[in-house]
Amino acid sequence: MIYVVATLTIKPETRAELIAAAKTVIGITRKEKGCILYDLHESMTDPARFVFVEQWETMEDLMAHGGNEHMKPWRKVVKECATAPTRIEIITPEKVDVR
């Protein structure tokens, strides 16, 4: 299992445009092979920051997602709305033993 945390920082005036595009990409992505979870969250401390939380069955499923045609218009919108590159973290479900 693979988890992804993708953080976007946008121009505040592009919020509505980003959310509209996100609704489209989320609806399509949730039907992709291997997609377990694909949700967008809005920061409570920074209204210009949004975070995708994703869960995929395999790394292959995640890589296939990135190459899908529906990602092209999404990336275009992100590029137009963003103030910085998207920060993407791919993480393992393994827990760190803090005992």
TORLOLUM-488070 format. One record per residue: residue number from 1; residue in one letter; z, x, y of N, C-alpha, C in turn. Coordinates in steps of 0.001 Angstrom, whole numbers. Layout:
N
+-----+---+---------+---------+---------+---------+---------+---------+---------+---------+---------+
:   k : r :     n_w :     n_u :     n_v :    ca_w :    ca_u :    ca_v :     c_w :     c_u :     c_v :
+-----+---+---------+---------+---------+---------+---------+---------+---------+---------+---------+
: NUM : a :       Z :       X :       Y :       Z :       X :       Y :       Z :       X :       Y :
...
+-----+---+---------+---------+---------+---------+---------+---------+---------+---------+---------+
END
This chain:
99
+-----+---+---------+---------+---------+---------+---------+---------+---------+---------+---------+
:   k : r :     n_w :     n_u :     n_v :    ca_w :    ca_u :    ca_v :     c_w :     c_u :     c_v :
+-----+---+---------+---------+---------+---------+---------+---------+---------+---------+---------+
:   1 : m :       0 :     838 :   -1171 :       0 :       0 :       0 :       0 :     890 :    1244 :
:   2 : i :    -751 :     456 :    2250 :    -900 :    1213 :    3498 :    -507 :     321 :    4664 :
:   3 : y :     222 :     879 :    5598 :     563 :     175 :    6830 :    -103 :     876 :    8005 :
:   4 : v :    -469 :      97 :    9004 :   -1058 :     642 :   10223 :    -337 :      11 :   11408 :
:   5 : v :     -23 :     845 :   12391 :     508 :     387 :   13671 :    -445 :     928 :   14732 :
:   6 : a :   -1132 :      22 :   15418 :   -2114 :     416 :   16437 :   -1660 :    -129 :   17783 :
:   7 : t :   -1440 :     765 :   18731 :    -920 :     387 :   20044 :   -2016 :     507 :   21093 :
:   8 : l :   -2221 :    -591 :   21836 :   -3213 :    -634 :   22912 :   -2500 :    -825 :   24240 :
:   9 : t :   -2944 :    -114 :   25254 :   -2470 :    -328 :   26616 :   -3685 :    -730 :   27439 :
:  10 : i :   -3574 :   -1893 :   28100 :   -4737 :   -2463 :   28776 :   -4497 :   -2655 :   30262 :
:  11 : k :   -5600 :   -2871 :   30983 :   -5514 :   -3273 :   32389 :   -4991 :   -4707 :   32398 :
:  12 : p :   -3935 :   -4998 :   33147 :   -3342 :   -6342 :   33110 :   -4345 :   -7472 :   33374 :
:  13 : e :   -5320 :   -7219 :   34201 :   -6288 :   -8276 :   34532 :   -7245 :   -8587 :   33380 :
:  14 : t :   -7220 :   -7786 :   32318 :   -8110 :   -8018 :   31173 :   -7384 :   -8689 :   30009 :
:  15 : r :   -6156 :   -9108 :   30218 :   -5329 :   -9685 :   29147 :   -6028 :  -10836 :   28425 :
:  16 : a :   -6533 :  -11805 :   29168 :   -7168 :  -12982 :   28561 :   -8386 :  -12584 :   27734 :
:  17 : e :   -9177 :  -11655 :   28241 :  -10363 :  -11185 :   27523 :   -9964 :  -10512 :   26215 :
:  18 : l :   -8943 :   -9664 :   26256 :   -8496 :   -8972 :   25055 :   -7978 :   -9968 :   24020 :
:  19 : i :   -7167 :  -10915 :   24444 :   -6598 :  -11887 :   23505 :   -7695 :  -12737 :   22870 :
:  20 : a :   -8683 :  -13151 :   23646 :   -9787 :  -13946 :   23093 :  -10543 :  -13157 :   22027 :
:  21 : a :  -10839 :  -11909 :   22311 :  -11542 :  -11068 :   21341 :  -10665 :  -10800 :   20120 :
:  22 : a :   -9365 :  -10630 :   20339 :   -8441 :  -10378 :   19233 :   -8395 :  -11562 :   18283 :
:  23 : k :   -8404 :  -12772 :   18822 :   -8385 :  -13958 :   17959 :   -9579 :  -13957 :   17015 :
:  24 : t :  -10726 :  -13566 :   17522 :  -11928 :  -13520 :   16691 :  -11799 :  -12461 :   15608 :
:  25 : v :  -11456 :  -11234 :   16008 :  -11383 :  -10138 :   15028 :  -10269 :  -10379 :   14008 :
:  26 : i :   -9178 :  -10967 :   14419 :   -8080 :  -11250 :   13489 :   -8519 :  -12264 :   12439 :
:  27 : g :   -9180 :  -13327 :   12878 :   -9625 :  -14351 :   11932 :  -10553 :  -13807 :   10871 :
:  28 : i :  -11465 :  -12931 :   11260 :  -12401 :  -12337 :   10311 :  -11696 :  -11309 :    9431 :
:  29 : t :  -10893 :  -10466 :   10038 :  -10233 :   -9377 :    9301 :   -9293 :   -9902 :    8229 :
:  30 : r :   -8593 :  -10984 :    8514 :   -7654 :  -11528 :    7519 :   -8353 :  -11963 :    6229 :
:  31 : k :   -9667 :  -12142 :    6267 :  -10432 :  -12540 :    5076 :  -10994 :  -11328 :    4327 :
:  32 : e :  -10820 :  -10135 :    4877 :  -11359 :   -8928 :    4249 :  -10614 :   -8585 :    2963 :
:  33 : k :  -11356 :   -7946 :    2056 :  -10767 :   -7461 :     818 :   -9624 :   -6493 :    1147 :
:  34 : g :   -8486 :   -6729 :     534 :   -7358 :   -5819 :     674 :   -6466 :   -6057 :    1873 :
:  35 : c :   -6832 :   -6986 :    2744 :   -5990 :   -7256 :    3920 :   -4817 :   -8145 :    3527 :
:  36 : i :   -3628 :   -7631 :    3698 :   -2410 :   -8376 :    3396 :   -1832 :   -8964 :    4679 :
:  37 : l :   -1873 :   -8180 :    5759 :   -1290 :   -8590 :    7035 :   -2110 :   -7987 :    8157 :
:  38 : y :   -2392 :   -8776 :    9183 :   -3135 :   -8279 :   10349 :   -2714 :   -9137 :   11532 :
:  39 : d :   -1725 :   -8680 :   12273 :   -1136 :   -9459 :   13361 :   -1114 :   -8664 :   14661 :
:  40 : l :   -1264 :   -9373 :   15760 :   -1162 :   -8778 :   17095 :     139 :   -9218 :   17739 :
:  41 : h :     832 :   -8258 :   18324 :    2105 :   -8522 :   18999 :    2022 :   -8018 :   20431 :
:  42 : e :    2723 :   -8698 :   21311 :    2766 :   -8301 :   22722 :    4128 :   -7687 :   23028 :
:  43 : s :    4125 :   -6582 :   23722 :    5373 :   -5922 :   24095 :    6204 :   -6831 :   25008 :
:  44 : m :    7494 :   -6842 :   24782 :    8393 :   -7606 :   25643 :    8804 :   -6794 :   26866 :
:  45 : t :    8562 :   -5493 :   26843 :    8968 :   -4644 :   27965 :    7794 :   -4176 :   28810 :
:  46 : d :    6568 :   -4287 :   28277 :    5386 :   -3851 :   29009 :    4256 :   -4845 :   28743 :
:  47 : p :    3970 :   -5744 :   29683 :    2956 :   -6778 :   29455 :    1542 :   -6235 :   29267 :
:  48 : a :    1341 :   -4963 :   29502 :      27 :   -4348 :   29312 :     -99 :   -3692 :   27934 :
:  49 : r :     934 :   -3798 :   27113 :     917 :   -3138 :   25804 :     899 :   -4175 :   24687 :
:  50 : f :     -26 :   -3958 :   23753 :    -164 :   -4804 :   22574 :    -126 :   -3919 :   21335 :
:  51 : v :     407 :   -4468 :   20253 :     538 :   -3693 :   19025 :      11 :   -4510 :   17839 :
:  52 : f :    -955 :   -3941 :   17137 :   -1395 :   -4512 :   15874 :    -521 :   -3945 :   14776 :
:  53 : v :     -73 :   -4813 :   13884 :     632 :   -4389 :   12685 :    -229 :   -4863 :   11523 :
:  54 : e :    -624 :   -3903 :   10685 :   -1535 :   -4190 :    9588 :    -925 :   -3719 :    8275 :
:  55 : q :   -1301 :   -4415 :    7215 :    -909 :   -3987 :    5878 :   -2137 :   -4160 :    4985 :
:  56 : w :   -2475 :   -3089 :    4261 :   -3662 :   -3049 :    3404 :   -3265 :   -2651 :    1995 :
:  57 : e :   -3986 :   -3177 :    1018 :   -3701 :   -2839 :    -377 :   -3959 :   -1368 :    -661 :
:  58 : t :   -5090 :    -827 :    -132 :   -5440 :     571 :    -411 :   -6027 :    1227 :     840 :
:  59 : m :   -6063 :    2546 :     826 :   -6701 :    3297 :    1905 :   -8200 :    2985 :    1940 :
:  60 : e :   -8804 :    2765 :     783 :  -10225 :    2418 :     725 :  -10498 :    1105 :    1449 :
:  61 : d :   -9607 :     121 :    1277 :   -9760 :   -1163 :    1976 :   -9651 :    -962 :    3486 :
:  62 : l :   -8712 :    -142 :    3903 :   -8552 :     141 :    5331 :   -9791 :     829 :    5889 :
:  63 : m :  -10311 :    1812 :    5184 :  -11505 :    2529 :    5648 :  -12718 :    1597 :    5711 :
:  64 : a :  -12842 :     693 :    4751 :  -13944 :    -270 :    4769 :  -13816 :   -1187 :    5981 :
:  65 : h :  -12610 :   -1585 :    6305 :  -12351 :   -2432 :    7476 :  -12904 :   -1782 :    8739 :
:  66 : g :  -12642 :    -522 :    8914 :  -13089 :     180 :   10112 :  -14598 :     227 :   10258 :
:  67 : g :  -15316 :     132 :    9155 :  -16770 :     198 :    9188 :  -17467 :   -1150 :    9234 :
:  68 : n :  -16707 :   -2236 :    9226 :  -17312 :   -3566 :    9227 :  -17966 :   -3900 :   10568 :
:  69 : e :  -19047 :   -4670 :   10495 :  -19830 :   -5032 :   11687 :  -19004 :   -5751 :   12749 :
:  70 : h :  -18061 :   -6586 :   12336 :  -17284 :   -7346 :   13330 :  -16364 :   -6460 :   14165 :
:  71 : m :  -16212 :   -5206 :   13769 :  -15379 :   -4297 :   14546 :  -16114 :   -3754 :   15765 :
:  72 : k :  -17448 :   -3761 :   15742 :  -18223 :   -3223 :   16872 :  -17964 :   -3980 :   18171 :
:  73 : p :  -18094 :   -5316 :   18195 :  -17804 :   -6011 :   19456 :  -16332 :   -5887 :   19863 :
:  74 : w :  -15423 :   -5830 :   18878 :  -14007 :   -5651 :   19178 :  -13771 :   -4315 :   19873 :
:  75 : r :  -14363 :   -3260 :   19341 :  -14191 :   -1938 :   19956 :  -14754 :   -1903 :   21375 :
:  76 : k :  -15834 :   -2626 :   21605 :  -16426 :   -2691 :   22953 :  -15450 :   -3341 :   23933 :
:  77 : v :  -14836 :   -4429 :   23516 :  -13860 :   -5104 :   24380 :  -12671 :   -4196 :   24635 :
:  78 : v :  -12167 :   -3553 :   23598 :  -11022 :   -2651 :   23771 :  -11370 :   -1544 :   24757 :
:  79 : k :  -12551 :    -981 :   24622 :  -12972 :      94 :   25525 :  -12983 :    -387 :   26979 :
:  80 : e :  -13449 :   -1610 :   27193 :  -13514 :   -2164 :   28554 :  -12133 :   -2513 :   29109 :
:  81 : c :  -11213 :   -2872 :   28239 :   -9886 :   -3326 :   28674 :   -8832 :   -2216 :   28723 :
:  82 : a :   -9014 :   -1185 :   27939 :   -7968 :    -176 :   27748 :   -7840 :     779 :   28932 :
:  83 : t :   -6609 :    1256 :   29111 :   -6342 :    2296 :   30102 :   -6115 :    3647 :   29428 :
:  84 : a :   -6060 :    3635 :   28090 :   -5855 :    4860 :   27310 :   -6419 :    4621 :   25920 :
:  85 : p :   -6691 :    5680 :   25179 :   -7156 :    5492 :   23801 :   -6101 :    4760 :   22970 :
:  86 : t :   -6575 :    3966 :   22025 :   -5663 :    3278 :   21112 :   -4923 :    4316 :   20278 :
:  87 : r :   -3628 :    4134 :   20167 :   -2809 :    5034 :   19352 :   -2662 :    4397 :   17973 :
:  88 : i :   -3188 :    5054 :   16965 :   -3176 :    4511 :   15610 :   -2304 :    5377 :   14721 :
:  89 : e :   -1343 :    4728 :   14067 :    -478 :    5415 :   13115 :    -672 :    4766 :   11754 :
:  90 : i :   -1005 :    5557 :   10762 :   -1105 :    5084 :    9391 :     145 :    5588 :    8696 :
:  91 : i :     913 :    4649 :    8156 :    2219 :    5033 :    7607 :    2355 :    4586 :    6157 :
:  92 : t :    3237 :    5232 :    5470 :    3532 :    4942 :    4079 :    4652 :    3908 :    3993 :
:  93 : p :    4644 :    3109 :    2941 :    5748 :    2164 :    2779 :    7016 :    2828 :    2248 :
:  94 : e :    6927 :    4119 :    1941 :    8112 :    4822 :    1422 :    9173 :    4890 :    2509 :
:  95 : k :   10378 :    4624 :    2119 :   11505 :    4675 :    3054 :   12104 :    6065 :    3058 :
:  96 : v :   12587 :    6464 :    4198 :   13270 :    7742 :    4332 :   14730 :    7532 :    3927 :
:  97 : d :   15212 :    8375 :    3056 :   16613 :    8269 :    2619 :   17494 :    8862 :    3713 :
:  98 : v :   18257 :    8006 :    4359 :   19103 :    8448 :    5478 :   20581 :    8473 :    5094 :
:  99 : r :   20826 :    8414 :    3810 :   22232 :    8455 :    3370 :   22834 :    9801 :    3565 :
+-----+---+---------+---------+---------+---------+---------+---------+---------+---------+---------+
END
